C-alpha cells in the first residue's frame, strides 16, 4: 500500500503541468486520432478523468504512458485497430469505474495479443463493461486477479481469444453482475467452476461455449439457465459429460462420461500399455483389467482412483515394479496381482505403502517374483 501511494505521488510529480509523450503524443480529448503524431499535441491535460477513443479509427499499439493518468475514471479504447500487447502500466488506473458498452479493449477491429495483465485486477472500482472481445487474440492463462472486480454490475466479455487453462474460480465473486458473462470461443479446459453458480443475477447472456470444458455442468450453474433464457450457452462445442484428463482411446470404448464408476475390462483381448490418463477416472469404485495382454509398467496414476474398493490386475504381462502409489487407495478391500502361470514380470520389493493396507485387504495374491 505504501509503495502504491509512493508510485502515485511519483506519477503526479511527473505530470506536473503536463505529460510529454514525445513521438507518441497522445491527446486526451474525445474523438481525436489516437496515434497520429502529425495532428496531436505533445502534452496531456493534467487532470484527465475521461478517456474515450472508441470507434475512432485508431491503429498501432497502446502507449505505456497511459498508465500515468492515475485520475482517469472512464476508459474506452474499443473498436479500433489496435495491436500488440496490453501494457501492464494500465494497472495504475485504479480509479476506473466504467467504460463504454461493448468496448473498453474489445469490439470490432481490435487485434491485441499477448497475455491479459494481472495488474488489471486493480480495477476494483470498475462497475461496468469489461470487454476484450472482437478480433483480439490474447492467450495464456486467465488472471485470477480479475476476480477482484466485485463491484462489476454490467458486462464481462473476453469471447474469441485464445485463453488456456482452467477458468478462474475467482470470477464467481462478481456476484453483482447482471447483464453479460461471456468466456466463450477460447481454449479454456478443465471443468466449469461451481463458483460460477453465484452469478445468479444474469439475465441477458451467459456463454461458456466453444472451449474444451469437461465433466458435468455443476447444478449451481445449470440452475441459472431459466433466468438467462436462450442466451444460456454452456455445453455447445465443449466436451461436457466427458471426464477431464481422459484422452479417448479406441481400445477402451465407452470411457469418458463423468458418471462412470466401474471399469470391467477383464479377459477382453486388450493389449499394450495402460494409459496414464487412467488416473483421471477418479469416481471409479471398481477397476478390473486382468486376463489381458497388458504390457509395461502399471501406471503410478492408478493411485488417483481413491474411491476404488476393488482392483484386478492379475494375469497380464506387466513389468517393472509395483507402484507405491497404490498405497493411496485407502478404501481398497480387494486387490488381485496373481500371475497364475507366471505371466507377470514385475520385480523389486513389495511397496511398504501397499503393505500398510494388507490388514484390510481380504483377497491379495501377489503372484510370482
C-alpha positions in Angstrom: 0.0 0.0 0.0 2.8 2.4 0.9 4.6 1.5 -2.4 1.4 2.2 -4.3 0.9 5.6 -2.7 4.6 6.5 -3.4 4.1 5.4 -7.1 1.0 7.5 -7.4 2.9 10.5 -6.0 5.7 10.0 -8.4 3.3 9.8 -11.3 1.6 13.1 -10.2 5.0 14.7 -10.0 5.9 13.6 -13.5 2.6 15.0 -14.7 3.1 18.4 -13.1 1.7 20.9 -15.6 1.5 18.3 -18.5 2.8 14.9 -19.5 5.2 14.9 -22.5 4.9 11.8 -24.7 7.4 12.7 -27.4 6.6 10.8 -30.6 3.6 9.1 -29.0 2.0 12.5 -28.5 -1.4 11.2 -27.2 -4.1 13.8 -26.6 -7.0 13.0 -24.2 -9.7 14.9 -26.0 -12.5 12.8 -27.3 -12.7 11.6 -30.9 -9.2 12.6 -32.0 -7.0 10.0 -33.8 -5.1 8.2 -31.1 -1.7 7.7 -32.6 -1.5 10.4 -35.2 1.6 12.4 -34.1 1.1 14.8 -37.0 -2.1 16.2 -35.6 -1.9 15.6 -31.9 -0.3 17.9 -29.3 2.7 16.6 -27.4 1.3 17.2 -23.9 -1.6 15.8 -21.9 -4.0 17.7 -19.7 -3.1 17.3 -16.0 -6.5 16.3 -14.7 -7.8 13.9 -17.3 -10.6 11.8 -15.9 -12.4 10.8 -19.1 -10.5 8.8 -21.8 -12.7 7.9 -24.7 -11.1 6.9 -28.0 -13.7 4.3 -29.0 -14.6 3.7 -32.7 -12.2 6.4 -33.8 -10.3 4.5 -36.5 -7.0 4.4 -34.4 -4.2 2.0 -35.1 -0.9 1.0 -33.6 0.0 -0.1 -30.1 -1.4 1.1 -26.7 1.2 3.5 -25.2 2.5 2.5 -21.8 2.3 6.2 -20.9 -1.5 5.8 -20.4 -0.6 4.5 -17.0 0.4 8.0 -16.0 -3.3 9.1 -16.0 -4.0 7.9 -12.5 -7.1 10.0 -12.1 -9.0 8.5 -15.1 -12.4 7.1 -14.2 -13.7 6.4 -17.7 -11.6 4.4 -20.1 -12.5 3.2 -23.6 -10.2 2.3 -26.5 -12.6 -0.2 -28.1 -13.5 -0.9 -31.7 -10.2 0.4 -33.2 -7.4 -1.4 -35.0 -5.0 -1.5 -32.0 -2.4 -4.2 -32.0 0.4 -5.5 -29.7 0.1 -6.3 -26.0 -1.9 -4.7 -23.2 0.5 -2.6 -21.2 0.8 -3.7 -17.5 1.0 0.1 -16.7 -2.8 0.3 -17.2 -3.0 -1.3 -13.8 -2.1 2.1 -12.3 -5.5 3.4 -13.4 -7.2 2.0 -10.3 -9.8 4.8 -10.3 -11.6 3.5 -13.4 -15.3 2.9 -12.7 -16.5 2.2 -16.2 -16.2 2.0 -19.9 -18.5 2.3 -23.0 -20.9 -0.6 -23.7 -19.2 -3.4 -25.7 -15.9 -1.5 -25.7 -13.0 -1.0 -23.2 -10.4 -3.1 -25.0 -12.9 -5.0 -27.2 -15.1 -4.5 -30.2 -14.7 -5.0 -34.0 -11.3 -4.4 -35.5 -9.2 -4.9 -32.4 -6.1 -7.1 -32.7 -4.5 -7.3 -29.3 -2.2 -10.2 -28.5 -0.1 -11.5 -25.6 -1.4 -12.2 -22.1 -4.0 -10.4 -20.0 -2.0 -8.4 -17.4 -2.7 -9.4 -13.8 -2.4 -5.7 -13.0 -5.9 -5.2 -14.4 -7.1 -6.7 -11.2 -6.5 -3.3 -9.7 -9.8 -2.1 -11.3 -11.6 -2.8 -8.1 -13.9 0.2 -8.6 -15.0 -0.8 -12.1 -18.7 -1.4 -12.3 -19.5 -1.8 -16.0 -18.3 -3.2 -19.3 -15.0 -5.0 -19.1 -14.7 -6.1 -22.7 -11.7 -7.6 -24.5 -13.5 -9.5 -27.3 -13.8 -8.8 -31.0 -10.7 -9.5 -33.1 -8.3 -9.9 -30.2 -6.1 -13.0 -29.9 -4.9 -12.8 -26.3 -3.6 -16.0 -24.9 -2.2 -17.7 -21.8 -3.9 -18.4 -18.6 -6.6 -16.0 -17.4 -5.6 -13.9 -14.4 -7.3 -14.9 -11.2 -6.8 -11.3 -10.0 -9.7 -10.2 -12.2 -12.0 -11.8 -9.6 -11.4 -8.7 -7.6 -13.8 -6.7 -9.7 -16.6 -7.5 -7.2 -18.4 -4.2 -7.9 -18.9 -5.2 -11.5 -22.7 -5.0 -12.4 -22.8 -5.0 -16.2 -20.9 -7.0 -18.8 -17.7 -9.1 -18.7 -16.7 -10.4 -22.1 -13.5 -11.9 -23.4 -15.1 -14.0 -26.1 -13.0 -15.0 -29.1 -9.5 -15.0 -27.7 -7.2 -18.0 -27.1 -7.0 -18.2 -23.3 -6.0 -21.6 -21.9 -6.1 -23.5 -18.7 -8.9 -23.5 -16.1 -11.5 -20.8 -15.8 -10.6 -18.9 -12.6 -13.0 -19.7 -9.8 -12.5 -16.2 -8.6 -14.6 -14.8 -11.4 -17.6 -16.2 -9.5 -17.0 -13.3 -7.0 -18.6 -10.8 -9.3 -22.0 -11.6 -7.9 -23.5 -8.1 -8.7 -23.1 -8.7 -12.4 -26.5 -8.8 -14.2 -26.1 -8.4 -17.9 -23.4 -10.3 -19.8 -20.9 -13.0 -18.8 -19.0 -14.4 -21.8 -15.9 -16.5 -21.8 -16.8 -18.3 -25.0 -14.7 -19.3 -28.0 -11.4 -19.6 -26.2 -9.3 -22.7 -25.3 -10.3 -23.0 -21.6 -10.1 -26.5 -20.3 -11.0 -28.4 -17.1 -14.4 -28.3 -15.5 -16.8 -25.4 -15.0 -16.2 -23.9 -11.6 -19.2 -24.4 -9.2 -18.5 -20.8 -8.1 -19.9 -19.6 -11.4 -23.3 -20.5 -10.0 -23.1 -17.5 -7.7 -23.7 -15.2 -10.7 -27.4 -15.6 -10.2 -28.4 -12.1 -11.4 -27.5 -12.7 -15.0 -30.5 -12.1 -17.4 -29.0 -11.4 -20.9 -26.0 -13.6 -21.8 -24.2 -16.4 -20.1 -21.8 -18.1 -22.5 -19.0 -20.6 -21.9 -19.4 -22.2 -25.3 -16.7 -23.4 -27.7 -13.9 -24.2 -25.2 -12.5 -27.5 -24.1 -14.6 -27.9 -20.9 -15.3 -31.3 -19.5 -17.0 -33.1 -16.6 -20.7 -32.3 -15.9 -22.3 -28.8 -15.7 -22.4 -28.0 -12.0 -26.0 -28.0 -10.7 -25.4 -24.5 -9.4 -24.6 -23.2 -12.9 -27.4 -25.2 -14.6 -29.9 -23.6 -12.3 -29.2 -20.2 -13.9 -30.5 -21.3 -17.3 -34.1 -20.3 -16.6 -33.2 -16.8 -15.7 -30.9 -16.2 -18.8 -33.1 -17.9 -21.3 -32.0 -18.5 -25.0 -28.5 -17.0 -24.5 -27.5 -19.5 -21.8 -24.9 -21.5 -23.8 -22.6 -23.7 -21.8 -22.5 -27.1 -23.4 -22.2 -26.1 -27.1 -18.9 -27.1 -28.7 -17.5 -28.3 -25.4 -16.8 -31.8 -24.1 -19.3 -31.6 -21.3 -20.0 -35.1 -19.9 -16.6 -36.5 -20.6 -14.0 -37.0 -17.9 -11.5 -34.2 -17.6 -8.0 -35.5 -18.4 -9.1 -38.7 -20.2 -7.9 -39.0 -23.7 -10.1 -41.1 -25.9 -8.5 -44.5 -26.6 -10.1 -46.8 -29.1 -9.0 -49.8 -27.0 -11.3 -48.6 -24.2 -14.6 -47.5 -25.8 -17.3 -46.0 -23.7 -14.9 -44.4 -21.2 -15.3 -40.7 -20.6 -18.6 -39.9 -19.1 -18.1 -38.5 -15.6 -20.7 -40.8 -14.2 -18.6 -43.9 -14.9 -18.0 -45.8 -11.6 -17.0 -49.2 -12.8 -14.3 -50.4 -15.2 -14.7 -54.1 -16.2 -12.2 -54.9 -18.9 -11.2 -58.4 -17.7 -10.3 -61.0 -20.3 -11.4 -58.8 -23.2 -8.4 -59.3 -25.5 -6.8 -55.9 -24.8 -3.1 -55.3 -25.2 -0.4 -52.6 -25.0 0.3 -50.3 -22.1 -2.3 -48.8 -19.8 -2.7 -45.1 -20.5 -1.5 -42.8 -17.7 -4.8 -40.8 -18.2 -6.5 -43.7 -16.3 -5.8 -41.6 -13.3 -8.5 -39.1 -14.5 -11.3 -41.6 -13.7 -11.4 -40.6 -10.1 -15.0 -41.7 -9.5 -14.3 -45.4 -10.3 -15.0 -47.7 -7.4 -14.1 -50.9 -9.2 -11.3 -51.4 -11.7 -10.7 -54.7 -13.5 -8.3 -55.3 -16.4 -7.0 -58.8 -15.5 -6.6 -61.6 -18.1 -5.3 -59.4 -20.9 -2.0 -58.9 -22.6 -1.3 -55.6 -21.0 2.4 -54.8 -21.0 4.8 -52.2 -19.5 4.6 -50.8 -16.0 1.4 -50.3 -14.1 0.9 -46.5 -14.2 1.5 -44.7 -11.0 -1.6 -42.7 -11.8 -3.7 -45.7 -10.8 -3.1 -44.4 -7.3 -5.5 -41.5 -8.1 -8.5 -43.8 -8.1 -9.0 -43.2 -4.4 -12.7 -44.3 -4.5 -11.7 -47.8 -5.6 -12.6 -50.7 -3.3 -11.6 -53.4 -5.8 -8.6 -53.5 -8.3 -7.8 -56.5 -10.5 -4.5 -56.5 -12.4 -3.9 -60.3 -12.5 -2.6 -62.5 -15.3 -1.2 -59.8 -17.5 2.3 -59.1 -18.9 3.3 -56.3 -16.6 6.9 -55.5 -16.0 8.8 -53.1 -13.7 7.9 -52.5 -10.1 4.5 -52.3 -8.3 3.7 -48.6 -7.9 3.9 -47.4 -4.3 1.1 -45.0 -5.2 -1.4 -47.9 -4.8 -0.9 -47.3 -1.1 -3.1 -44.2 -1.5 -6.2 -46.4 -2.2 -7.4 -46.3 1.4 -10.8 -47.7 0.5 -9.4 -50.8 -1.1 -10.7 -54.1 0.2 -9.6 -56.4 -2.6 -6.6 -56.3 -5.0 -5.6 -59.1 -7.4 -2.0 -59.3 -8.6 -1.6 -63.0 -9.1 0.3 -64.2 -12.1 -1.1 -67.7 -12.3 1.2 -69.2 -15.0 3.9 -66.7 -14.4 2.9 -64.1 -16.9 3.7 -61.1 -14.8 7.3 -60.0 -14.9 7.3 -57.4 -12.1 10.4 -57.2 -10.0 11.6 -55.4 -6.8 10.3 -55.5 -3.3 6.6 -55.2 -2.4 6.0 -51.5 -1.5 5.6 -50.8 2.2 2.9 -48.3 1.3 0.7 -51.1 0.0 1.7 -53.5 2.8 0.1 -51.0 5.2 -3.3 -51.8 3.7 -2.9 -55.6 3.7 -4.7 -55.7 7.0 -7.9 -54.5 5.3 -7.4 -56.4 2.0 -9.2 -59.7 2.1 -8.1 -61.1 -1.2 -4.5 -60.3 -2.2 -2.5 -62.6 -4.5 1.0 -61.1 -5.0 1.9 -63.6 -7.7 5.5 -64.6 -8.6 8.6 -62.5 -8.0 
